[in-house]
C-alpha cells in the first residue's frame, strides 16, 4: 500500500467502503445506519491508492458537534491517521463544543485534543423480555417542535433533523400533560435488531415507563439500549435480558453542569448522543 494518504470529503460513493470498514471492526451498522448518519453529518475519508482506509464524521446539532464513526483500517494503524481525521474535521468547523463517545484505547488521543471525560455509557443488548407496559401516546409529525424543545433542554443540542428522521423511521412514545409532551422515547431499526433511544425524561421511573412501552411486542427480539452509567437503568435492563456488553466514555471539549429538570436516559446511538 502506498505511503501517500490523502484526506477527502466524505461522499455518498464512499458509503460501501465505509460499511466494509465498520464490518471489519465487528460494528453492527447496516448500510441504512450509515446512510442516516451521513445524511446528518459531514465527514472525511482517508484514501490510500484510491481506497477508503479511514473515516470520521462530524454531526452538528446546534452549538454541539458530535465526532463519530472514527475508523482506521488495520493496515494503516499506528501512523496518526485517526488524529489527522479528527483534527481535520474540527479545523473546518466553528463549533463551541465537541462531544464524542470514546473507547478506552482512544482516550489518550482525545485527551490530547482537548476532550474531558464527562461520564460513562453502558451498552445493553440481547433478546428482550418486555415488562408490563403502561399506556402511552404515540407521537406524530405534529409533535416535532415540542419533542425537539424537550430534547434541547435535556441535551443542549438542537437535534431537529434527527428527531424528524426518528418520526419517519421508527416509533416515538410520548407522555403528555394537558395535551403537551413532557417526556418521550424512540425505537427504530438498527444493527442486529432495534435500538431504544433517545429517552428524554424527568426521572428514572418515567424513563422506565417509556422504555417499557417501546419494548411492548418485542418479546424475544434483539434490542439495544445505550444508557449513561449514572441513569440508574442498568440493573433494570439486565432483568429484561439486556446484558451489559461494554460501552464507552463520554467526552466533551466544554463540559458544563446539567441544571435542566429533564435529562437523557438513553442515547439515540453512541454516534448521535
C-alpha positions as a Markdown table, in Angstrom:
| # | Residue | x | y | z |
|---|---|---|---|---|
| 1 | Unk | 0.0 | 0.0 | 0.0 |
| 2 | Unk | 1.2 | 3.5 | -0.9 |
| 3 | Unk | 2.7 | 5.7 | 1.9 |
| 4 | Unk | 0.7 | 8.6 | 0.4 |
| 5 | Unk | -2.5 | 9.1 | 2.3 |
| 6 | Unk | -4.9 | 11.9 | 1.4 |
| 7 | Unk | -8.0 | 13.2 | 3.2 |
| 8 | Unk | -11.1 | 13.9 | 1.1 |
| 9 | Unk | -14.7 | 14.9 | 1.9 |
| 10 | Unk | -16.9 | 12.0 | 2.7 |
| 11 | Unk | -19.4 | 11.5 | -0.1 |
| 12 | Unk | -22.2 | 9.0 | -1.0 |
| 13 | Unk | -19.8 | 7.0 | -3.1 |
| 14 | Unk | -17.8 | 6.2 | 0.0 |
| 15 | Unk | -20.6 | 4.5 | 1.8 |
| 16 | Unk | -20.0 | 0.9 | 0.6 |
| 17 | Unk | -16.3 | 1.1 | 1.6 |
| 18 | Unk | -17.2 | 2.8 | 5.0 |
| 19 | Unk | -19.6 | -0.1 | 5.6 |
| 20 | Unk | -16.9 | -2.6 | 4.9 |
| 21 | Unk | -14.5 | -0.8 | 7.3 |
| 22 | Unk | -17.1 | -0.9 | 10.1 |
| 23 | Unk | -17.9 | -4.6 | 9.4 |
| 24 | Unk | -14.2 | -5.4 | 9.7 |
| 25 | Unk | -14.3 | -3.9 | 13.2 |
| 26 | Unk | -17.4 | -6.1 | 14.0 |
| 27 | Unk | -19.5 | -2.9 | 14.4 |
| 28 | Unk | -23.3 | -3.7 | 13.9 |
| 29 | Unk | -24.1 | -0.8 | 11.5 |
| 30 | Unk | -26.1 | -1.6 | 8.4 |
| 31 | Unk | -26.0 | 0.3 | 5.1 |
| 32 | Unk | -29.2 | 2.1 | 6.3 |
| 33 | Unk | -27.5 | 3.1 | 9.5 |
| 34 | Unk | -24.5 | 4.6 | 7.7 |
| 35 | Unk | -26.9 | 6.4 | 5.3 |
| 36 | Unk | -28.7 | 8.0 | 8.2 |
| 37 | Unk | -25.5 | 9.1 | 9.9 |
| 38 | Unk | -24.1 | 10.5 | 6.6 |
| 39 | Unk | -27.3 | 12.4 | 5.8 |
| 40 | Unk | -27.0 | 14.3 | 9.2 |
| 41 | Unk | -23.2 | 14.8 | 9.0 |
| 42 | Unk | -20.2 | 15.9 | 7.0 |
| 43 | Unk | -17.0 | 13.9 | 7.2 |
| 44 | Unk | -13.6 | 12.9 | 5.9 |
| 45 | Unk | -12.2 | 9.8 | 4.4 |
| 46 | Unk | -8.6 | 8.7 | 4.3 |
| 47 | Unk | -7.6 | 7.5 | 0.8 |
| 48 | Unk | -4.6 | 5.3 | 0.0 |
| 49 | Unk | -4.2 | 4.2 | -3.6 |
| 50 | Unk | -7.8 | 5.4 | -4.1 |
| 51 | Unk | -9.1 | 3.0 | -1.4 |
| 52 | Unk | -11.0 | 4.2 | 1.6 |
| 53 | Unk | -8.9 | 3.3 | 4.6 |
| 54 | Unk | -10.3 | 5.6 | 7.3 |
| 55 | Unk | -13.5 | 7.5 | 8.1 |
| 56 | Unk | -14.6 | 10.2 | 10.5 |
| 57 | Unk | -17.9 | 12.1 | 10.7 |
| 58 | Unk | -19.0 | 15.3 | 12.4 |
| 59 | Unk | -22.6 | 15.7 | 13.2 |
| 60 | Unk | -23.6 | 19.3 | 14.1 |
| 61 | Unk | -26.6 | 19.8 | 16.3 |
| 62 | Unk | -26.8 | 23.5 | 17.0 |
| 63 | Unk | -23.9 | 24.5 | 19.3 |
| 64 | Unk | -22.6 | 20.9 | 19.7 |
| 65 | Unk | -20.6 | 18.9 | 17.2 |
| 66 | Unk | -20.6 | 15.1 | 17.6 |
| 67 | Unk | -17.4 | 13.4 | 16.4 |
| 68 | Unk | -18.2 | 9.9 | 15.4 |
| 69 | Unk | -17.6 | 6.9 | 13.1 |
| 70 | Unk | -13.8 | 7.2 | 13.5 |
| 71 | Unk | -12.3 | 4.1 | 11.9 |
| 72 | Unk | -8.8 | 3.4 | 10.6 |
| 73 | Unk | -8.2 | 0.2 | 8.7 |
| 74 | Unk | -5.8 | -2.2 | 10.3 |
| 75 | Unk | -3.1 | -1.7 | 7.7 |
| 76 | Unk | -2.8 | 2.0 | 8.5 |
| 77 | Unk | -2.9 | 2.0 | 12.2 |
| 78 | Unk | -0.1 | 3.5 | 14.3 |
| 79 | Unk | 0.5 | 6.3 | 11.8 |
| 80 | Unk | -1.5 | 9.1 | 13.4 |
| 81 | Unk | -4.3 | 8.8 | 10.9 |
| 82 | Unk | -7.1 | 8.9 | 13.5 |
| 83 | Unk | -5.7 | 12.1 | 14.8 |
| 84 | Unk | -5.5 | 13.6 | 11.3 |
| 85 | Unk | -9.1 | 12.8 | 10.6 |
| 86 | Unk | -10.4 | 14.2 | 13.9 |
| 87 | Unk | -8.2 | 17.4 | 13.7 |
| 88 | Unk | -9.2 | 17.8 | 10.0 |
| 89 | Unk | -12.9 | 17.8 | 10.9 |
| 90 | Unk | -12.5 | 20.2 | 13.9 |
| 91 | Unk | -10.3 | 22.6 | 12.0 |
| 92 | Unk | -13.0 | 23.1 | 9.4 |
| 93 | Unk | -15.8 | 23.9 | 11.8 |
| 94 | Unk | -16.5 | 26.8 | 14.2 |
| 95 | Unk | -18.5 | 25.0 | 17.0 |
| 96 | Unk | -18.5 | 25.9 | 20.7 |
| 97 | Unk | -18.4 | 22.4 | 21.9 |
| 98 | Unk | -17.4 | 19.0 | 20.6 |
| 99 | Unk | -18.5 | 15.7 | 22.1 |
| 100 | Unk | -17.8 | 12.0 | 21.4 |
| 101 | Unk | -18.0 | 8.6 | 23.0 |
| 102 | Unk | -14.5 | 7.1 | 23.3 |
| 103 | Unk | -13.2 | 3.6 | 23.6 |
| 104 | Unk | -10.6 | 3.0 | 26.3 |
| 105 | Unk | -8.0 | 2.8 | 23.5 |
| 106 | Unk | -8.9 | 6.2 | 22.1 |
| 107 | Unk | -8.8 | 8.1 | 25.4 |
| 108 | Unk | -5.2 | 9.2 | 25.2 |
| 109 | Unk | -5.7 | 10.7 | 21.7 |
| 110 | Unk | -8.9 | 12.6 | 22.7 |
| 111 | Unk | -7.4 | 13.9 | 25.9 |
| 112 | Unk | -4.5 | 15.4 | 23.8 |
| 113 | Unk | -7.1 | 17.0 | 21.5 |
| 114 | Unk | -8.7 | 18.8 | 24.5 |
| 115 | Unk | -11.6 | 16.4 | 25.3 |
| 116 | Unk | -12.5 | 15.8 | 29.0 |
| 117 | Unk | -14.4 | 12.9 | 30.4 |
| 118 | Unk | -17.9 | 13.6 | 31.5 |
| 119 | Unk | -19.3 | 10.1 | 32.2 |
| 120 | Unk | -19.6 | 6.6 | 31.0 |
| 121 | Unk | -22.1 | 4.8 | 28.7 |
| 122 | Unk | -23.2 | 1.3 | 29.3 |
| 123 | Unk | -24.3 | -0.7 | 26.3 |
| 124 | Unk | -27.0 | -3.3 | 26.9 |
| 125 | Unk | -28.3 | -5.7 | 24.3 |
| 126 | Unk | -29.9 | -9.1 | 23.7 |
| 127 | Unk | -33.3 | -10.8 | 23.2 |
| 128 | Unk | -35.6 | -8.7 | 25.3 |
| 129 | Unk | -38.3 | -9.9 | 27.8 |
| 130 | Unk | -40.5 | -6.8 | 28.0 |
| 131 | Unk | -42.0 | -5.8 | 31.3 |
| 132 | Unk | -45.7 | -4.8 | 31.6 |
| 133 | Unk | -46.3 | -1.5 | 29.9 |
| 134 | Unk | -48.4 | 1.4 | 31.0 |
| 135 | Unk | -50.4 | 3.2 | 28.3 |
| 136 | Unk | -48.6 | 5.9 | 26.4 |
| 137 | Unk | -49.4 | 8.1 | 23.4 |
| 138 | Unk | -47.6 | 7.8 | 20.1 |
| 139 | Unk | -46.1 | 10.9 | 18.6 |
| 140 | Unk | -46.7 | 12.2 | 15.1 |
| 141 | Unk | -45.0 | 14.8 | 12.9 |
| 142 | Unk | -47.2 | 17.4 | 14.6 |
| 143 | Unk | -45.2 | 16.8 | 17.8 |
| 144 | Unk | -41.8 | 17.5 | 16.2 |
| 145 | Unk | -41.3 | 21.0 | 17.6 |
| 146 | Unk | -42.3 | 20.0 | 21.2 |
| 147 | Unk | -40.1 | 16.9 | 21.1 |
| 148 | Unk | -37.1 | 19.0 | 19.8 |
| 149 | Unk | -37.6 | 21.6 | 22.6 |
| 150 | Unk | -37.6 | 18.9 | 25.3 |
| 151 | Unk | -34.5 | 17.3 | 23.8 |
| 152 | Unk | -32.7 | 20.6 | 23.7 |
| 153 | Unk | -33.4 | 21.1 | 27.4 |
| 154 | Unk | -32.1 | 17.7 | 28.2 |
| 155 | Unk | -29.0 | 17.6 | 25.9 |
| 156 | Unk | -28.1 | 21.1 | 25.0 |
| 157 | Unk | -28.3 | 20.1 | 21.3 |
| 158 | Unk | -30.6 | 21.1 | 18.6 |
| 159 | Unk | -31.4 | 17.7 | 17.1 |
| 160 | Unk | -34.4 | 18.7 | 15.0 |
| 161 | Unk | -33.2 | 16.8 | 11.8 |
| 162 | Unk | -32.5 | 13.6 | 13.9 |
| 163 | Unk | -35.9 | 13.8 | 15.6 |
| 164 | Unk | -37.6 | 14.2 | 12.2 |
| 165 | Unk | -35.8 | 11.1 | 11.0 |
| 166 | Unk | -36.9 | 9.1 | 14.1 |
| 167 | Unk | -40.5 | 10.1 | 13.5 |
| 168 | Unk | -40.2 | 8.8 | 9.9 |
| 169 | Unk | -38.2 | 5.6 | 10.5 |
| 170 | Unk | -39.3 | 4.5 | 13.9 |
| 171 | Unk | -41.9 | 4.9 | 16.6 |
| 172 | Unk | -41.9 | 7.6 | 19.3 |
| 173 | Unk | -43.7 | 7.1 | 22.6 |
| 174 | Unk | -44.7 | 10.3 | 24.4 |
| 175 | Unk | -46.2 | 11.2 | 27.8 |
| 176 | Unk | -48.4 | 14.3 | 27.9 |
| 177 | Unk | -49.8 | 16.8 | 30.5 |
| 178 | Unk | -52.6 | 19.0 | 29.3 |
| 179 | Unk | -52.0 | 17.7 | 25.8 |
| 180 | Unk | -48.3 | 18.8 | 25.8 |
| 181 | Unk | -45.4 | 16.3 | 25.6 |
| 182 | Unk | -43.4 | 16.2 | 28.9 |
| 183 | Unk | -41.3 | 13.1 | 28.1 |
| 184 | Unk | -40.6 | 10.9 | 25.1 |
| 185 | Unk | -38.6 | 8.0 | 23.8 |
| 186 | Unk | -37.9 | 6.4 | 20.4 |
| 187 | Unk | -37.3 | 3.0 | 18.9 |
| 188 | Unk | -36.0 | 2.3 | 15.4 |
| 189 | Unk | -34.3 | -0.4 | 13.4 |
| 190 | Unk | -30.5 | -0.5 | 13.9 |
| 191 | Unk | -27.8 | -3.1 | 13.6 |
| 192 | Unk | -28.9 | -6.6 | 14.5 |
| 193 | Unk | -32.4 | -5.6 | 15.6 |
| 194 | Unk | -33.7 | -2.4 | 17.1 |
| 195 | Unk | -32.3 | 0.4 | 19.3 |
| 196 | Unk | -34.4 | 2.1 | 22.0 |
| 197 | Unk | -33.3 | 5.7 | 22.4 |
| 198 | Unk | -33.1 | 8.5 | 22.9 |
| 199 | Unk | -35.2 | 8.6 | 26.1 |
| 200 | Unk | -35.8 | 12.1 | 27.4 |
| 201 | Unk | -37.5 | 12.2 | 30.8 |
| 202 | Unk | -37.5 | 14.0 | 34.2 |
| 203 | Unk | -36.8 | 10.9 | 36.3 |
| 204 | Unk | -35.9 | 7.2 | 36.1 |
| 205 | Unk | -39.5 | 6.0 | 36.7 |
| 206 | Unk | -40.7 | 7.9 | 33.7 |
| 207 | Unk | -37.8 | 6.7 | 31.6 |
| 208 | Unk | -38.6 | 3.1 | 32.6 |
| 209 | Unk | -42.3 | 3.6 | 31.7 |
| 210 | Unk | -41.3 | 4.9 | 28.2 |
| 211 | Unk | -38.9 | 2.1 | 27.6 |
| 212 | Unk | -41.5 | -0.5 | 28.7 |
| 213 | Unk | -43.9 | 0.9 | 26.1 |
| 214 | Unk | -41.2 | 0.9 | 23.4 |
| 215 | Unk | -40.4 | -2.8 | 24.2 |
| 216 | Unk | -44.0 | -3.9 | 24.1 |
| 217 | Unk | -44.5 | -6.5 | 21.4 |
| 218 | Unk | -40.7 | -7.1 | 21.1 |
| 219 | Unk | -40.6 | -10.4 | 23.1 |
| 220 | Unk | -37.5 | -12.3 | 22.1 |
| 221 | Unk | -36.4 | -9.7 | 19.6 |
| 222 | Unk | -32.9 | -8.3 | 19.7 |
| 223 | Unk | -32.8 | -4.9 | 21.3 |
| 224 | Unk | -30.0 | -2.5 | 22.2 |
| 225 | Unk | -30.1 | 0.3 | 24.8 |
| 226 | Unk | -27.1 | 2.7 | 25.4 |
| 227 | Unk | -27.6 | 4.3 | 28.8 |
| 228 | Unk | -25.5 | 6.7 | 30.8 |
| 229 | Unk | -24.0 | 4.9 | 33.8 |
| 230 | Unk | -25.5 | 7.5 | 36.2 |
| 231 | Unk | -29.0 | 6.9 | 34.7 |
| 232 | Unk | -29.6 | 4.1 | 37.2 |
| 233 | Unk | -31.2 | 2.0 | 34.4 |
| 234 | Unk | -28.6 | -0.8 | 34.1 |
| 235 | Unk | -29.8 | -3.1 | 36.8 |
| 236 | Unk | -33.3 | -2.9 | 35.5 |
| 237 | Unk | -32.2 | -3.5 | 31.9 |
| 238 | Unk | -30.4 | -6.6 | 33.0 |
| 239 | Unk | -33.5 | -8.1 | 34.5 |
| 240 | Unk | -35.1 | -7.8 | 31.0 |
| 241 | Unk | -32.4 | -9.9 | 29.3 |
| 242 | Unk | -30.4 | -6.9 | 28.1 |
| 243 | Unk | -26.9 | -7.9 | 29.1 |
| 244 | Unk | -24.1 | -5.3 | 29.6 |
| 245 | Unk | -21.6 | -5.7 | 26.7 |
| 246 | Unk | -19.3 | -2.8 | 27.2 |
| 247 | Unk | -19.8 | 0.8 | 26.3 |
| 248 | Unk | -17.7 | 3.9 | 26.2 |
| 249 | Unk | -16.5 | 7.1 | 27.8 |
| 250 | Unk | -18.5 | 10.3 | 27.1 |
| 251 | Unk | -16.2 | 13.3 | 26.5 |
| 252 | Unk | -16.6 | 17.0 | 25.7 |
| 253 | Unk | -14.3 | 19.9 | 25.0 |
| 254 | Unk | -16.5 | 22.2 | 27.0 |
| 255 | Unk | -18.4 | 20.3 | 29.7 |
| 256 | Unk | -20.9 | 22.1 | 31.8 |
| 257 | Unk | -23.1 | 21.1 | 34.8 |
| 258 | Unk | -26.6 | 19.9 | 33.8 |
| 259 | Unk | -29.2 | 22.0 | 35.5 |
| 260 | Unk | -32.3 | 21.3 | 33.5 |
| 261 | Unk | -35.3 | 19.4 | 35.1 |
| 262 | Unk | -35.1 | 16.8 | 32.3 |
| 263 | Unk | -32.3 | 14.6 | 31.0 |
| 264 | Unk | -31.3 | 11.9 | 28.6 |
| 265 | Unk | -31.7 | 8.4 | 30.0 |
| 266 | Unk | -30.7 | 6.5 | 26.8 |
| 267 | Unk | -28.8 | 7.5 | 23.6 |
| 268 | Unk | -30.1 | 7.6 | 20.1 |
| 269 | Unk | -26.8 | 5.9 | 19.2 |
| 270 | Unk | -23.3 | 6.3 | 20.5 |
| 271 | Unk | -22.6 | 8.3 | 17.3 |
| 272 | Unk | -25.7 | 10.6 | 17.8 |
| 273 | Unk | -25.8 | 11.2 | 21.5 |
